[in-house]
Structures are given as structure tokens and as C-alpha cells.
Amino acid sequence: MSRFWSPVVHSLIPYVAGEQPAMSDIAKLNTNENPYGPSPLALEAISKAVSDTLRLYPDPTARGLRAAIAASYGLDKDEVFIGNGSDEVLAHTFHALLNHEEPLLFPDITYSFYPTYCRLYGIEFREVALDARMRVRVADYRQSCGAIILPNPNAPTAIGLPIADIETLVREHPDQVVVIDEAYVDFGGESAIPLVRKYPNLLVVQTFSKSRGLAGLRVGFAVGQRPLIEALERVKDSFNSYPIDRLTLAGAIAAWEDRDWFERHRALVIATRDRLGIALETLGFEVLPSSANFVFARHASKPGADLAAELRSRAVLIRRFSGARISDFLRISIGTDAECDRLLAALDDILR
């Protein structure tokens, strides 16, 4: 602490990102990154963008990328917002759309950045408990609130809601913004983007970090009707007019347009995930149904903290959270088949 800090800093509990280790020869299954790397077309586009034009500021409106995304959904580019990773998009969303007199609602087990944003921006919030099977119940959100945010699929549980439930939630709260955070939707979830034209209170947020293998490039986006997008733009342009650099814009457009790479590698991740889930169950794990690029699992008899520590000693990194209801669960990112086989061999050795 320091006497030079602003008052808000004293009360902040910062988000803790997944470890980016300096260790070599590891199976890194702790941060939900894509194990296959980005599209070669994205790498080529980035390379071509390395030129004298880097002396110029990038397009502050990211017109080309917004147009590419909008065209995929039959929307106008002015219904798309681009940010420096979906975390920045979410931060602007909390600031611009989710700060009201009534509390913001989100699950009690969910993306741990949400309460961090609330404390940063002074937003009152209320956590809504998942049910005994770790699922979101839309009926539990039928209460007074200022806004709602849900990840779909949820994190860290990996469980997805069907689009019908999302539409019910949005329809039942016509006077509140409902944000659906779809960081993992491409691995088996149902996107709410097709509902945007119908509901002016719906904002959908996605990222290039997972299904397009560009976590290191930092680009995310939101889709919504124009008034919601304009609110995000007003906050962005009061903070940083140039959050997306020229290299990122070039790489992201190419990655978005390389549909073949996207479909092929998404299918690989899904196949490995399903195989890993079955293998974990044979080792005595309870595995929650996953629509994401990770699984959430706990062993019937071995504490999660012990498993995480023993896996780390074998250079296998996974993520564990300390919450009361989930302290024995391991969140395991889907790696290559070889990385997942290394995890399974390590677990087999530990459990014996």
C-alpha cells in the first residue's frame, strides 16, 4: 500500500490470470489457449502488415474487421464493436451499460473478472447460485435487477445454455441489458447473435483468443443494436481511440475469413475434449458436460489441491479455483492429443 494511491485502489481485488510459466517441456493445459496456433493466412497477413505504414496510427474504428464480422451475420458494421481482447470489450461494457441503481446479476460460479470489474467501477452486484448440477437456471433471474451478464458456455463449469433459454432471459428483461459472454461458444454452444436483430437489450461478446488461436494478438468484439454499440464507442473514445494496432487488424481479418482452418481445428479440439472426458471418467472423475475447449472435473476421492500440485511436479499445468463449491474441481484446457495423453498418464500414476 502507498499513501499515493487513489482510494479505489485500496479496495480492489485484481483478477488473477492463468500462469504463463518459464518452464520448458511442459503440458500447458491451464489457460484455455488453442493448441494449434493461428491460421497460416493470419500469420501471412501480419507479416505483410509489417511495413513503413507502422509509423501511422491504425484505423480507430476497425472498419475492415467490423465489416467482415458483420457480413457473416447479415448485420451492419455499425452493429459491431472491436476491442483489445474480449476483456477490454467487457470492461467497456460494464462501464457503459451495466452500472445502474439496481444490482447487476451474474452466477456465483463464473468468470472471476466480473466482480473485479464491479469493484473497479463501483457497480452493485448480486450473485445468483448455480443449481446442484452446476447449471444456470433462467428462472432464478426473475428478480429485480439493473442488468444481467452470463457466460455461455459458463466458465469454469463449461456448461452451455440452449438458445431458447437465452431468449427467455432476454425477453423477460426488456428494460435491462442482457450481456451474453460467448468466449467458448464455438466449441459446442449456441450463439445468441441471431437474436440481436430482435432484441434491443441484447449484447453478445466474443473473442479471437480461443477458437481462432489468437490469444497473443488480443482482439475481441461485441455485437448488438446500434444504441448499445454507440455506448461502447463513447467509452472507448474517452479512454483510448486506438486499442487495435495495424498488425492485429490484418491478422484478425485474415483469421476470420479463413473458415476452413477454423472448422478443421475446432473439430480437432472437440474430438480431443470428448475423448479426454471419457478417459477421465474411467479414472474416477466426475466430468461436467462441456461445450467449451476445456473440461471441469473432480475426482471421487483425491482432493483437487493435491492433484494440481502433483501434476505440476510432473510439468503438467492445469487450473484450480479455491471457491467453496469448486475447490476439488480441476479446469483442464484441451491441448493436443499428445498433451492430453501426457496428462492422463500423469493422473494414472498419481492415482495409483
N, C-alpha and C positions, 0 to 999 in steps of 0.2 A: 504494500500500500504506500501511497505517497500523498503528501498534502497538496500536491499539484493536480491530483485527479479531479475531474468533474464528479459531482455527486452520483450520477448514474453508474459510473464505473465501479463504485464500491459494491453495488448490489448485483452486478452481472455474474452469471454462471455461464461461462463460454461453452459453446459446443465443442466436443472433443472429436476430432476427425480420426478416422482409422489410421493405424500406424503405416508409415512408409519407411520400411526398415533399410538399414545399410547392409544388412546381412546378405551374403551371396548363397546361391544354391538352396533357395527356399521354395516351398509351395505357398504362394501368396494368395490365400483364399479369405481375405479379411475385409476387402473394401469394394466388393461387387463390381470390379472392373471387368471389361470384356477381355477374355484370354487370347483373342485372336488378332488384336490390333486393328487399326482402321483400314478402310478401303484403300487399295493402291491408287485409285483415282484421286482420293483426297490428298494423299501424300504428293502426288504429281502436281496437283493444283497449288498446294502450299509451296512446293519448290519453285514453280513458275512465278509465284507472287513475290518471291524474294528478289527484289529489283530496286532500281532507283526510286520507285514510287513510294517506298517506305519513308521517304522524307516528308510525305504528305499525310495529313490526317485521313483516317478511314471514313467511309460513309457513316455519318452519325445515325442514320435511320435504317441501316442494313437493308436497303430496298431489295437487292437481289435475293437475299436469303429469305426475307419475308414473302416475296413473290413466289419463290419455289415451294415453300411450305403451304402457302395459301392455295396454290394451284392443285395441290394434292387432295385438298378437302373441298374444293369448289367454293372457296371463300375469297374475300378481297384481302389484299396485302395489308390494309389498314385494320384488319381484324387479327393481326399477328404482332406480337411484341418479342423482341430479341434481347437477351441479357447475357452477362458474363457467367455462364453456368446457370442451371435452374435455381441454385441457391440465391443468386442475386435477383433473379426474377421473383422468387418467393419473398425475399426481403422487401423489394419494392411493393409487392402485393400486400404484405402485412401493413406497411406504412400507408399505402394509398387507399386500400379497400376494406381492411379488417379491423380498424380501430374505431369502435362505436361505444355508446353508453352501455349497452348490454354486452355480456361476455361473449368472446369467441369460443366456439365448441370444437374440440378435436378429441380423438381417442386417448385413453390413458396410457396405452402402449402403442407408440407410433414414432415417427421421425423426431428425434430429440432436439432438432433445431427449432421446432415450433415454440416451445416455452422460452427458448433463448430469444427469439425474435420478440415475443410478447414482453419480456422484461426489458429489452433494449428500447422498444417503442412505447412502453407504458400501457400495454393492452391488457385489459382484464380477460382472463380465460377460465374455462371450466372444462375439465377432462371428463369424458364420457366412457365409462368402463366397457371394455370388450366383454363378451359373454364367456362362459366357462370353456368354450371351444376356441377362444381367442378370435372371435369373429365380431365384426361391426354389425349392430342391429339398427337398421334405419329408424325403427320405432322409438329407440332411445333418444333420438334427436328431435322428437316432437316436444320441444320446450322453448321457452323464451330465450332468444339469443340475438347477438348483433351480426354474426356471420358464422360460417362453418368451413372448416378445411379438413379434407380427408385424403390420405394417400390411397391410391387404388392401382395395383395391389398395395396393401398396407406394408409398412416396414416397422419393425423387423420380422413380422409374422409371415410375410409373403402371400397372405390370403387375399384373394380378389373378390370384389362385389360384382354381381351381374349388372349390366347396363340398366335393366329395369329398376333395380334398387336405387341406382344413382338418379335416374329420372324422377322417381318418387320423392327422393330427398330434395331435389331442386324444385319440383313442383309444389311441395308442401311448404317451401320457404320463399315465396315470391318477393318478399320485401327484404331479403337478406342475400348477400353474395355467398355463393357456394363455390369453393375452390376445390378442384379435384387434381391432386398431385400425381401425375402418371409417369414417374421416373422409370418404372419397371413394366409398363403396360405391354410393351412389345413382346414379352416372353409368355403371353398366355392370357392377359387381361383383356377387357373390353373397353375401348376408348370412349370417352364421353364427348369427344369433339363433334360427332354428328348431331349432338343435341344443342350445340351453340346457337345455331340459327333460330331455334325455337324458344330459347330461354335467355332473356337479357341479363339474368343474375348469375349465369354460369361462366366461370373462368377455368380453363384447363391448362395445366403446366406440364411440359415435357422437357427432356434433356437429350443431348447427343452423347452423354458420357457412357451410357450402358450399351444399348443395342447397336450403336454406331461406333463404338470403340474409341471415343474421342474425349475421355476423361481429362487428358492432359491439355486439351485445347480450350476448354471452358466455354461452352455455349449451350444455352437453354432457351426455351421460348414459351410464350403463353398465347392461347387462342381464346377470343371472346368477342362479344359485340363491341362496337366502336367506343361507347362511353367508358367501358371498363379499361380498354386498351389505352384510351386517352389519359386516364388517371395514372396508369403506369408510366406513360411517356412524360407526364408532367413531373413526376417524382424523379425519374431518371435524369431528365434535363435540368433538374435542380441539384443534381448530385455529380453526374459525370456524363457529358454528352457523347463521349467516345469509348464506351465499355468494350466494344468488339473491334479487334485490330484487323488489318488487311489480310494477314495470313489466316486468321480464324475464319473470316468471311469466305475466303477462297476455298479452304478445306471443308467447311461445313456445307457449302452449296454442292460441292462435288460428292461428299458423303451422302447427302440427302438424295441426290439424283442417281446414285449407284444402287438401284433397287436389288439387283442380282446379288451383290455382296451382302446386303442387309438380310435378305431372305435366307440365303445359304448359311450364314453364320448364326443367325437367330435359331434356325433349326438345329444346328450343332449343339448350341447351349441347352436348348430344351431337351434334346435327346440325352445329353450327359446328365442333366438335372434329374430326369426321370429314372435313369439307371442308378444314380447315386442315392436317390431316395429309397429305392428298393434294397440296395446294399446296406444302407444304414439300418433299415428295419430288421434285416437279418442279424445285425449286431446288437439288437436290443434297444434301438432308439425309437421313440415316438417322433414321427416326422409330420409336421403340419402340411396340408396340401398347398403346394407352391404354384403361383402364376408369375413368378419373378425369376431373376437369374441368381437366386440363392435359395437355400433351404434353412428352415428353423427347426432344430431338433434337440431333444433331450434324451439322455439315457435313463433306463429304468432304475439303475442303482448307483451309477457313478456321478458324483457332483460335477456340475459344469465347470467350476473353477479349477478342479483337479484335472479334468480333461484338457482344458485350454492350456494349462501350464505344461502338461506332459506333451501335448502336441508341439508346443513352442520349443521344448527341449529337443524335439526331433525335426526342427526347422520347418514346421507346418503351422502357418498362421491362419487363425480364424478369428471371429469377433464374438465377444461375450459382453452382455449387459448386466448391470447389477440390480435392476429393478426387482422388487419382491416377487412378482409373479413369473418372472422370466430368468431368474438368476442361474437356473440349471440348463437353460437353452443355449445352444451354440448356433450362431448365424454363420453359415458356410457358403461362401461365394462359389459359383460354378466356374471351375477352371477347365483346362484341357482334360481329356481322358487320362492322360499320364499323371497330371497333378491330383486328380480325384482318386486315382488308384493309389498314389502315394499316401494320401490322407487315409484311405481305407486300410491300407497295410499298417500304418501307424496306430490307428484305432484298434485294429485286431491285436496288435502287440500289447497295447496298453491294457485292454480289457482282459487279456489272458493273465 
